[in-house]
């Protein structure tokens, strides 16, 4: 019975060896010439700091949270659209209420200035 799993074990071992070999070759032969551009902040929007008590701008995180909320909204719209025939009017009203609540939250964020980068 265990012989049925032998090809899978061989495949996993071979994939692990090849993956480790390619990673090691790239690490050994790859260039290591960091410059100011490579060491600059990429997505966080502020310079790296050593002190955890240093003040920093939270606007980036607010925009990220808003993005996640609307990304989840889209994730909820797909199953709703697929099951529209079975949910009927109640499903339509429930999803419209959900969308309206998120639009109200977006307007609130806009009015509070959470989307401003000045």
HELIX and SHEET records of a PDB file:
HELIX    1   1 UNK A    2  UNK A    5  5                                   4    
HELIX    2   2 UNK A    6  UNK A   29  1                                  24    
HELIX    3   3 UNK A   59  UNK A   82  1                                  24    
HELIX    4   4 UNK A   84  UNK A  112  1                                  29    
END                                                                             
